Amino acid sequence: MTVPSITLNSGATIPQLGFGVFQVPPDQTAAVTAQALEVGYRHIDTAQMYQNEAGVGEAIRSSGLPREELFITSKLNNGFHRPDDARREFDATMARLGLDRIDLFLIHWPLPTRYDGDYVSTWKVLSELVADGRAASVGVSNFQPAHLERIIGETGVVPAVNQVEVHPYFANEEVRAASHEHGIAIEAWSPIAQGAVLDDEVLGKVAAAHGKTVSQVTLRWHVERGDIVFPKTTRVERMRENLDIFDFSLTPDEVATISGLDRGEAGRRGPNPDTFDYIPD
């Protein structure tokens, strides 16, 4: 199954469907990621906060796949926003992954109530990583429209992606529109609302019409709207199911019907980026 790619504003191309390792236990990550690569995934999304970068690196090395066939993303931990910390921890990420160049590195959360509200200096550090060739692209995660306007306005550097919560119950359209206005690609985390949409009657009817599962129809909805998705699972059969979404299309009416399930802020499953200030111990 060939996964389509999206060209980012950095000029790099990214597979539109990837494999996420959020909440995959560190001691299982190498085996699970190796299975995903064997099934056919070539885009892996990890983060310092997940504590499983080393497992991803082990899977990459054991896969035997050419490096140029893989797209690897990681993200800066919330405790390392100060410039010197960010530089040091990027080096640590590269060591854990066993890479000398990463495809995409993100600020995981803006943390506007931390660091005296300064996430701009952190963004400047990520810009350095592209300039010195160690990151092909850099971006942000969970950035609201005001956060985007600030970093772009103060640095002139536009993120390649904004990775945010998006699913049928929380379409996050304001953030999507603000990102697209600057040519920033949207990556959707929690694409099936942590499983909350799987029993939805509307989605069930659409899925039945196509002979697909609710998960497949929901992922297809994301893809047809132009977003990048990376569902997480530890089950090989579910890995294959999630990858098998490129042999059918939704009608415009079906896309609109699914979009109509949006509950606005009430549908949000994760923290609000305007107030989230968690820093791991």
ChimeraX attribute file (.defattr): number of C-alpha atoms within 10 A of each C-alpha:
attribute: neighborCount
match mode: 1-to-1
recipient: residues
	/A:1	12
	/A:2	10
	/A:3	18
	/A:4	12
	/A:5	13
	/A:6	17
	/A:7	13
	/A:8	16
	/A:9	16
	/A:10	15
	/A:11	11
	/A:12	15
	/A:13	15
	/A:14	21
	/A:15	20
	/A:16	19
	/A:17	27
	/A:18	23
	/A:19	24
	/A:20	23
	/A:21	25
	/A:22	20
	/A:23	15
	/A:24	20
	/A:25	15
	/A:26	16
	/A:27	12
	/A:28	13
	/A:29	24
	/A:30	23
	/A:31	17
	/A:32	22
	/A:33	26
	/A:34	20
	/A:35	18
	/A:36	25
	/A:37	20
	/A:38	13
	/A:39	15
	/A:40	17
	/A:41	24
	/A:42	21
	/A:43	23
	/A:44	22
	/A:45	22
	/A:46	24
	/A:47	21
	/A:48	19
	/A:49	18
	/A:50	16
	/A:51	19
	/A:52	23
	/A:53	27
	/A:54	21
	/A:55	25
	/A:56	26
	/A:57	22
	/A:58	18
	/A:59	22
	/A:60	23
	/A:61	17
	/A:62	12
	/A:63	15
	/A:64	8
	/A:65	14
	/A:66	9
	/A:67	14
	/A:68	8
	/A:69	8
	/A:70	18
	/A:71	19
	/A:72	23
	/A:73	20
	/A:74	25
	/A:75	23
	/A:76	25
	/A:77	22
	/A:78	20
	/A:79	18
	/A:80	17
	/A:81	26
	/A:82	15
	/A:83	17
	/A:84	11
	/A:85	16
	/A:86	22
	/A:87	18
	/A:88	11
	/A:89	18
	/A:90	24
	/A:91	15
	/A:92	14
	/A:93	21
	/A:94	18
	/A:95	14
	/A:96	18
	/A:97	24
	/A:98	17
	/A:99	17
	/A:100	11
	/A:101	16
	/A:102	24
	/A:103	21
	/A:104	23
	/A:105	30
	/A:106	24
	/A:107	27
	/A:108	23
	/A:109	24
	/A:110	27
	/A:111	25
	/A:112	17
	/A:113	14
	/A:114	17
	/A:115	11
	/A:116	8
	/A:117	10
	/A:118	16
	/A:119	22
	/A:120	20
	/A:121	16
	/A:122	21
	/A:123	25
	/A:124	16
	/A:125	19
	/A:126	27
	/A:127	20
	/A:128	14
	/A:129	19
	/A:130	19
	/A:131	12
	/A:132	9
	/A:133	12
	/A:134	20
	/A:135	20
	/A:136	18
	/A:137	26
	/A:138	27
	/A:139	23
	/A:140	27
	/A:141	24
	/A:142	25
	/A:143	24
	/A:144	21
	/A:145	14
	/A:146	11
	/A:147	19
	/A:148	22
	/A:149	16
	/A:150	13
	/A:151	20
	/A:152	15
	/A:153	12
	/A:154	11
	/A:155	13
	/A:156	11
	/A:157	15
	/A:158	22
	/A:159	26
	/A:160	26
	/A:161	25
	/A:162	26
	/A:163	25
	/A:164	24
	/A:165	23
	/A:166	27
	/A:167	28
	/A:168	25
	/A:169	23
	/A:170	21
	/A:171	24
	/A:172	21
	/A:173	13
	/A:174	11
	/A:175	21
	/A:176	22
	/A:177	14
	/A:178	16
	/A:179	23
	/A:180	14
	/A:181	10
	/A:182	15
	/A:183	15
	/A:184	23
	/A:185	23
	/A:186	25
	/A:187	25
	/A:188	25
	/A:189	23
	/A:190	23
	/A:191	28
	/A:192	23
	/A:193	20
	/A:194	14
	/A:195	11
	/A:196	13
	/A:197	20
	/A:198	15
	/A:199	11
	/A:200	11
	/A:201	11
	/A:202	14
	/A:203	22
	/A:204	17
	/A:205	13
	/A:206	21
	/A:207	18
	/A:208	12
	/A:209	10
	/A:210	13
	/A:211	12
	/A:212	16
	/A:213	19
	/A:214	23
	/A:215	23
	/A:216	19
	/A:217	27
	/A:218	24
	/A:219	26
	/A:220	24
	/A:221	24
	/A:222	25
	/A:223	19
	/A:224	14
	/A:225	11
	/A:226	14
	/A:227	21
	/A:228	24
	/A:229	27
	/A:230	25
	/A:231	23
	/A:232	21
	/A:233	19
	/A:234	19
	/A:235	12
	/A:236	14
	/A:237	10
	/A:238	14
	/A:239	21
	/A:240	15
	/A:241	14
	/A:242	24
	/A:243	22
	/A:244	17
	/A:245	22
	/A:246	14
	/A:247	7
	/A:248	12
	/A:249	15
	/A:250	16
	/A:251	12
	/A:252	9
	/A:253	9
	/A:254	16
	/A:255	19
	/A:256	12
	/A:257	15
	/A:258	19
	/A:259	19
	/A:260	12
	/A:261	18
	/A:262	19
	/A:263	14
	/A:264	13
	/A:265	12
	/A:266	9
	/A:267	17
	/A:268	19
	/A:269	16
	/A:270	13
	/A:271	12
	/A:272	14
	/A:273	18
	/A:274	16
	/A:275	12
	/A:276	16
	/A:277	17
	/A:278	12
	/A:279	12
	/A:280	8
	/A:281	4
